[in-house]
Structure formats: structure tokens, C-alpha cells
């Protein structure tokens, strides 16, 4: 059902789909960064997707959907998974990974490195 709603809205990624990318971006910025910097890096990473009109529609408080979805991905990563510190812990406007978030980033990086090696081996055979 979630995928069907997504497709109807014209979106390719759900807020939950953005969580691993968000964690990797924050990790790549040293584990902590201002929200604006995280937004910029996420937009650059997903430029082809976020350039679709549906992502530029204004939603809550006139915020573009792409920014809204990133903010909710961060909240889900904080509330459901414990990967991101609260504003009270990290400081207002700063997004910072918890120890659990850093561990998750390392797991993601390890999986990406493994996948890259598998792809390289397949291409060379």
C-alpha cells in the first residue's frame, strides 16, 4: 500500500527510503551538521529525483516537499531507530548521529563496499 501511495503522488522514495541516505550524508559530514548543509547534500545526491515537480510543491508552512520529506526521514530515524539525536541533545538546527547511528552508517558503508566488490568481480568475468 505504501508503494502505491508513493506512485500516485509521483514520488519514487518514501521518507523511510531516505533514512539510509540521510545517515550516510550526516556521517560524511563528520557525524554532525547544520540542517541546511544536510539538505544541500541530500538534494545534490538526489537531484534527478528531487527536480521532479512533485518535490517542489509547497507543503507544511510553505516548505518544498523534498525538504519536508528529508525532515520527516530525520524524525523517523530519531524516533523509530534512535540513529539521530534530538534537538535538545544536538542543538537547535543541528543534526547529529547517535552512537547507534554511527554504527548503522558503518554497516551501510560495509555493505556498499561489499556490493561494489561483487559488481567489479562480475564485470571482470
mmCIF file of the C-alpha atoms, coordinates in Angstrom:
data_MODEL
# 
_entry.id   MODEL 
# 
loop_
_atom_site.group_PDB 
_atom_site.id 
_atom_site.type_symbol 
_atom_site.label_atom_id 
_atom_site.label_alt_id 
_atom_site.label_comp_id 
_atom_site.label_asym_id 
_atom_site.label_entity_id 
_atom_site.label_seq_id 
_atom_site.pdbx_PDB_ins_code 
_atom_site.Cartn_x 
_atom_site.Cartn_y 
_atom_site.Cartn_z 
_atom_site.occupancy 
_atom_site.B_iso_or_equiv 
_atom_site.pdbx_formal_charge 
_atom_site.auth_seq_id 
_atom_site.auth_comp_id 
_atom_site.auth_asym_id 
_atom_site.auth_atom_id 
_atom_site.pdbx_PDB_model_num 
ATOM 1   C CA . UNK A 1 1   ? 0.000  0.000   0.000   1.00 0.00 ? 1   UNK A CA 1 
ATOM 2   C CA . UNK A 1 2   ? 2.846  2.392   0.857   1.00 0.00 ? 2   UNK A CA 1 
ATOM 3   C CA . UNK A 1 3   ? 4.383  1.976   -2.613  1.00 0.00 ? 3   UNK A CA 1 
ATOM 4   C CA . UNK A 1 4   ? 1.005  2.560   -4.292  1.00 0.00 ? 4   UNK A CA 1 
ATOM 5   C CA . UNK A 1 5   ? 0.512  5.841   -2.412  1.00 0.00 ? 5   UNK A CA 1 
ATOM 6   C CA . UNK A 1 6   ? 4.021  6.879   -3.341  1.00 0.00 ? 6   UNK A CA 1 
ATOM 7   C CA . UNK A 1 7   ? 3.471  6.211   -7.039  1.00 0.00 ? 7   UNK A CA 1 
ATOM 8   C CA . UNK A 1 8   ? 0.182  8.093   -7.001  1.00 0.00 ? 8   UNK A CA 1 
ATOM 9   C CA . UNK A 1 9   ? 1.962  11.127  -5.599  1.00 0.00 ? 9   UNK A CA 1 
ATOM 10  C CA . UNK A 1 10  ? 4.661  10.805  -8.255  1.00 0.00 ? 10  UNK A CA 1 
ATOM 11  C CA . UNK A 1 11  ? 7.362  10.122  -5.691  1.00 0.00 ? 11  UNK A CA 1 
ATOM 12  C CA . UNK A 1 12  ? 9.986  7.455   -6.094  1.00 0.00 ? 12  UNK A CA 1 
ATOM 13  C CA . UNK A 1 13  ? 11.240 7.489   -2.497  1.00 0.00 ? 13  UNK A CA 1 
ATOM 14  C CA . UNK A 1 14  ? 9.292  7.347   0.745   1.00 0.00 ? 14  UNK A CA 1 
ATOM 15  C CA . UNK A 1 15  ? 10.519 9.140   3.837   1.00 0.00 ? 15  UNK A CA 1 
ATOM 16  C CA . UNK A 1 16  ? 11.656 5.765   5.204   1.00 0.00 ? 16  UNK A CA 1 
ATOM 17  C CA . UNK A 1 17  ? 13.618 5.115   1.980   1.00 0.00 ? 17  UNK A CA 1 
ATOM 18  C CA . UNK A 1 18  ? 15.565 8.327   2.628   1.00 0.00 ? 18  UNK A CA 1 
ATOM 19  C CA . UNK A 1 19  ? 16.814 7.248   6.078   1.00 0.00 ? 19  UNK A CA 1 
ATOM 20  C CA . UNK A 1 20  ? 19.906 5.259   4.965   1.00 0.00 ? 20  UNK A CA 1 
ATOM 21  C CA . UNK A 1 21  ? 20.937 8.059   2.588   1.00 0.00 ? 21  UNK A CA 1 
ATOM 22  C CA . UNK A 1 22  ? 20.379 10.648  5.303   1.00 0.00 ? 22  UNK A CA 1 
ATOM 23  C CA . UNK A 1 23  ? 22.501 8.694   7.789   1.00 0.00 ? 23  UNK A CA 1 
ATOM 24  C CA . UNK A 1 24  ? 25.308 8.372   5.222   1.00 0.00 ? 24  UNK A CA 1 
ATOM 25  C CA . UNK A 1 25  ? 25.171 12.097  4.426   1.00 0.00 ? 25  UNK A CA 1 
ATOM 26  C CA . UNK A 1 26  ? 25.334 13.129  8.088   1.00 0.00 ? 26  UNK A CA 1 
ATOM 27  C CA . UNK A 1 27  ? 28.163 10.627  8.629   1.00 0.00 ? 27  UNK A CA 1 
ATOM 28  C CA . UNK A 1 28  ? 30.058 12.020  5.631   1.00 0.00 ? 28  UNK A CA 1 
ATOM 29  C CA . UNK A 1 29  ? 29.767 15.485  7.185   1.00 0.00 ? 29  UNK A CA 1 
ATOM 30  C CA . UNK A 1 30  ? 31.577 14.327  10.311  1.00 0.00 ? 30  UNK A CA 1 
ATOM 31  C CA . UNK A 1 31  ? 28.568 12.894  12.146  1.00 0.00 ? 31  UNK A CA 1 
ATOM 32  C CA . UNK A 1 32  ? 27.029 16.286  12.833  1.00 0.00 ? 32  UNK A CA 1 
ATOM 33  C CA . UNK A 1 33  ? 25.966 19.155  10.580  1.00 0.00 ? 33  UNK A CA 1 
ATOM 34  C CA . UNK A 1 34  ? 23.534 22.051  10.302  1.00 0.00 ? 34  UNK A CA 1 
ATOM 35  C CA . UNK A 1 35  ? 20.181 21.047  8.794   1.00 0.00 ? 35  UNK A CA 1 
ATOM 36  C CA . UNK A 1 36  ? 20.748 23.359  5.815   1.00 0.00 ? 36  UNK A CA 1 
ATOM 37  C CA . UNK A 1 37  ? 24.022 21.627  4.920   1.00 0.00 ? 37  UNK A CA 1 
ATOM 38  C CA . UNK A 1 38  ? 22.379 18.197  5.187   1.00 0.00 ? 38  UNK A CA 1 
ATOM 39  C CA . UNK A 1 39  ? 19.525 19.418  2.960   1.00 0.00 ? 39  UNK A CA 1 
ATOM 40  C CA . UNK A 1 40  ? 22.014 20.689  0.359   1.00 0.00 ? 40  UNK A CA 1 
ATOM 41  C CA . UNK A 1 41  ? 23.909 17.398  0.260   1.00 0.00 ? 41  UNK A CA 1 
ATOM 42  C CA . UNK A 1 42  ? 20.715 15.338  0.103   1.00 0.00 ? 42  UNK A CA 1 
ATOM 43  C CA . UNK A 1 43  ? 19.402 17.498  -2.742  1.00 0.00 ? 43  UNK A CA 1 
ATOM 44  C CA . UNK A 1 44  ? 22.693 17.139  -4.637  1.00 0.00 ? 44  UNK A CA 1 
ATOM 45  C CA . UNK A 1 45  ? 22.643 13.365  -4.111  1.00 0.00 ? 45  UNK A CA 1 
ATOM 46  C CA . UNK A 1 46  ? 19.027 13.017  -5.283  1.00 0.00 ? 46  UNK A CA 1 
ATOM 47  C CA . UNK A 1 47  ? 18.992 15.892  -7.754  1.00 0.00 ? 47  UNK A CA 1 
ATOM 48  C CA . UNK A 1 48  ? 17.421 13.947  -10.617 1.00 0.00 ? 48  UNK A CA 1 
ATOM 49  C CA . UNK A 1 49  ? 14.603 12.732  -8.359  1.00 0.00 ? 49  UNK A CA 1 
ATOM 50  C CA . UNK A 1 50  ? 14.111 15.950  -6.410  1.00 0.00 ? 50  UNK A CA 1 
ATOM 51  C CA . UNK A 1 51  ? 13.992 18.028  -9.595  1.00 0.00 ? 51  UNK A CA 1 
ATOM 52  C CA . UNK A 1 52  ? 10.601 16.411  -10.417 1.00 0.00 ? 52  UNK A CA 1 
ATOM 53  C CA . UNK A 1 53  ? 7.750  18.898  -9.917  1.00 0.00 ? 53  UNK A CA 1 
ATOM 54  C CA . UNK A 1 54  ? 6.036  16.928  -7.150  1.00 0.00 ? 54  UNK A CA 1 
ATOM 55  C CA . UNK A 1 55  ? 9.047  17.528  -4.898  1.00 0.00 ? 55  UNK A CA 1 
ATOM 56  C CA . UNK A 1 56  ? 8.815  21.287  -5.357  1.00 0.00 ? 56  UNK A CA 1 
ATOM 57  C CA . UNK A 1 57  ? 5.175  21.548  -4.339  1.00 0.00 ? 57  UNK A CA 1 
ATOM 58  C CA . UNK A 1 58  ? 4.841  23.547  -1.141  1.00 0.00 ? 58  UNK A CA 1 
ATOM 59  C CA . UNK A 1 59  ? 3.566  21.567  1.821   1.00 0.00 ? 59  UNK A CA 1 
ATOM 60  C CA . UNK A 1 60  ? 3.525  22.397  5.519   1.00 0.00 ? 60  UNK A CA 1 
ATOM 61  C CA . UNK A 1 61  ? 4.424  26.064  6.157   1.00 0.00 ? 61  UNK A CA 1 
ATOM 62  C CA . UNK A 1 62  ? 5.423  26.632  2.524   1.00 0.00 ? 62  UNK A CA 1 
ATOM 63  C CA . UNK A 1 63  ? 8.321  24.168  2.663   1.00 0.00 ? 63  UNK A CA 1 
ATOM 64  C CA . UNK A 1 64  ? 9.083  22.264  -0.564  1.00 0.00 ? 64  UNK A CA 1 
ATOM 65  C CA . UNK A 1 65  ? 8.115  18.575  -0.373  1.00 0.00 ? 65  UNK A CA 1 
ATOM 66  C CA . UNK A 1 66  ? 11.735 17.432  -0.795  1.00 0.00 ? 66  UNK A CA 1 
ATOM 67  C CA . UNK A 1 67  ? 12.791 19.315  2.347   1.00 0.00 ? 67  UNK A CA 1 
ATOM 68  C CA . UNK A 1 68  ? 9.698  18.166  4.198   1.00 0.00 ? 68  UNK A CA 1 
ATOM 69  C CA . UNK A 1 69  ? 10.436 14.522  3.338   1.00 0.00 ? 69  UNK A CA 1 
ATOM 70  C CA . UNK A 1 70  ? 14.064 14.838  4.488   1.00 0.00 ? 70  UNK A CA 1 
ATOM 71  C CA . UNK A 1 71  ? 12.954 16.395  7.782   1.00 0.00 ? 71  UNK A CA 1 
ATOM 72  C CA . UNK A 1 72  ? 10.474 13.574  8.365   1.00 0.00 ? 72  UNK A CA 1 
ATOM 73  C CA . UNK A 1 73  ? 13.094 10.976  7.463   1.00 0.00 ? 73  UNK A CA 1 
ATOM 74  C CA . UNK A 1 74  ? 15.301 12.517  10.151  1.00 0.00 ? 74  UNK A CA 1 
ATOM 75  C CA . UNK A 1 75  ? 12.447 12.396  12.662  1.00 0.00 ? 75  UNK A CA 1 
ATOM 76  C CA . UNK A 1 76  ? 11.710 8.755   11.846  1.00 0.00 ? 76  UNK A CA 1 
ATOM 77  C CA . UNK A 1 77  ? 15.418 7.936   12.189  1.00 0.00 ? 77  UNK A CA 1 
ATOM 78  C CA . UNK A 1 78  ? 15.366 9.612   15.595  1.00 0.00 ? 78  UNK A CA 1 
ATOM 79  C CA . UNK A 1 79  ? 12.070 8.316   16.967  1.00 0.00 ? 79  UNK A CA 1 
ATOM 80  C CA . UNK A 1 80  ? 11.881 4.818   15.487  1.00 0.00 ? 80  UNK A CA 1 
ATOM 81  C CA . UNK A 1 81  ? 15.536 3.842   15.213  1.00 0.00 ? 81  UNK A CA 1 
ATOM 82  C CA . UNK A 1 82  ? 17.482 6.067   17.601  1.00 0.00 ? 82  UNK A CA 1 
ATOM 83  C CA . UNK A 1 83  ? 20.002 6.994   14.873  1.00 0.00 ? 83  UNK A CA 1 
ATOM 84  C CA . UNK A 1 84  ? 19.802 10.783  15.287  1.00 0.00 ? 84  UNK A CA 1 
ATOM 85  C CA . UNK A 1 85  ? 19.999 12.902  18.431  1.00 0.00 ? 85  UNK A CA 1 
ATOM 86  C CA . UNK A 1 86  ? 17.125 15.161  19.450  1.00 0.00 ? 86  UNK A CA 1 
ATOM 87  C CA . UNK A 1 87  ? 17.400 18.941  19.023  1.00 0.00 ? 87  UNK A CA 1 
ATOM 88  C CA . UNK A 1 88  ? 17.872 19.190  22.793  1.00 0.00 ? 88  UNK A CA 1 
ATOM 89  C CA . UNK A 1 89  ? 20.936 16.953  22.629  1.00 0.00 ? 89  UNK A CA 1 
ATOM 90  C CA . UNK A 1 90  ? 22.480 18.178  19.365  1.00 0.00 ? 90  UNK A CA 1 
ATOM 91  C CA . UNK A 1 91  ? 21.427 21.823  19.453  1.00 0.00 ? 91  UNK A CA 1 
ATOM 92  C CA . UNK A 1 92  ? 18.690 23.571  17.509  1.00 0.00 ? 92  UNK A CA 1 
ATOM 93  C CA . UNK A 1 93  ? 19.198 23.248  13.758  1.00 0.00 ? 93  UNK A CA 1 
ATOM 94  C CA . UNK A 1 94  ? 21.979 20.675  14.112  1.00 0.00 ? 94  UNK A CA 1 
ATOM 95  C CA . UNK A 1 95  ? 21.516 17.070  13.036  1.00 0.00 ? 95  UNK A CA 1 
ATOM 96  C CA . UNK A 1 96  ? 23.860 14.690  14.829  1.00 0.00 ? 96  UNK A CA 1 
ATOM 97  C CA . UNK A 1 97  ? 24.170 10.929  14.779  1.00 0.00 ? 97  UNK A CA 1 
ATOM 98  C CA . UNK A 1 98  ? 23.954 8.891   17.954  1.00 0.00 ? 98  UNK A CA 1 
ATOM 99  C CA . UNK A 1 99  ? 26.380 6.029   18.593  1.00 0.00 ? 99  UNK A CA 1 
ATOM 100 C CA . UNK A 1 100 ? 23.723 3.735   17.146  1.00 0.00 ? 100 UNK A CA 1 
ATOM 101 C CA . UNK A 1 101 ? 23.518 5.979   14.067  1.00 0.00 ? 101 UNK A CA 1 
ATOM 102 C CA . UNK A 1 102 ? 27.294 5.867   13.619  1.00 0.00 ? 102 UNK A CA 1 
ATOM 103 C CA . UNK A 1 103 ? 27.225 2.061   13.875  1.00 0.00 ? 103 UNK A CA 1 
ATOM 104 C CA . UNK A 1 104 ? 24.428 1.958   11.281  1.00 0.00 ? 104 UNK A CA 1 
ATOM 105 C CA . UNK A 1 105 ? 26.454 4.218   8.958   1.00 0.00 ? 105 UNK A CA 1 
ATOM 106 C CA . UNK A 1 106 ? 29.417 1.850   9.270   1.00 0.00 ? 106 UNK A CA 1 
ATOM 107 C CA . UNK A 1 107 ? 27.162 -1.120  8.452   1.00 0.00 ? 107 UNK A CA 1 
ATOM 108 C CA . UNK A 1 108 ? 25.841 0.707   5.376   1.00 0.00 ? 108 UNK A CA 1 
ATOM 109 C CA . UNK A 1 109 ? 29.359 1.586   4.228   1.00 0.00 ? 109 UNK A CA 1 
ATOM 110 C CA . UNK A 1 110 ? 30.477 -2.018  4.701   1.00 0.00 ? 110 UNK A CA 1 
ATOM 111 C CA . UNK A 1 111 ? 27.511 -3.249  2.615   1.00 0.00 ? 111 UNK A CA 1 
ATOM 112 C CA . UNK A 1 112 ? 28.256 -0.697  -0.101  1.00 0.00 ? 112 UNK A CA 1 
ATOM 113 C CA . UNK A 1 113 ? 31.904 -1.721  -0.261  1.00 0.00 ? 113 UNK A CA 1 
ATOM 114 C CA . UNK A 1 114 ? 30.920 -5.390  -0.484  1.00 0.00 ? 114 UNK A CA 1 
ATOM 115 C CA . UNK A 1 115 ? 28.355 -4.662  -3.220  1.00 0.00 ? 115 UNK A CA 1 
ATOM 116 C CA . UNK A 1 116 ? 30.930 -2.683  -5.167  1.00 0.00 ? 116 UNK A CA 1 
ATOM 117 C CA . UNK A 1 117 ? 33.410 -5.572  -4.995  1.00 0.00 ? 117 UNK A CA 1 
ATOM 118 C CA . UNK A 1 118 ? 30.763 -8.044  -6.201  1.00 0.00 ? 118 UNK A CA 1 
ATOM 119 C CA . UNK A 1 119 ? 29.855 -5.780  -9.117  1.00 0.00 ? 119 UNK A CA 1 
ATOM 120 C CA . UNK A 1 120 ? 33.513 -5.345  -10.061 1.00 0.00 ? 120 UNK A CA 1 
ATOM 121 C CA . UNK A 1 121 ? 34.057 -9.115  -9.976  1.00 0.00 ? 121 UNK A CA 1 
ATOM 122 C CA . UNK A 1 122 ? 31.038 -9.713  -12.177 1.00 0.00 ? 122 UNK A CA 1 
ATOM 123 C CA . UNK A 1 123 ? 32.224 -7.146  -14.720 1.00 0.00 ? 123 UNK A CA 1 
ATOM 124 C CA . UNK A 1 124 ? 35.709 -8.636  -14.891 1.00 0.00 ? 124 UNK A CA 1 
ATOM 125 C CA . UNK A 1 125 ? 34.479 -12.172 -15.601 1.00 0.00 ? 125 UNK A CA 1 
# 
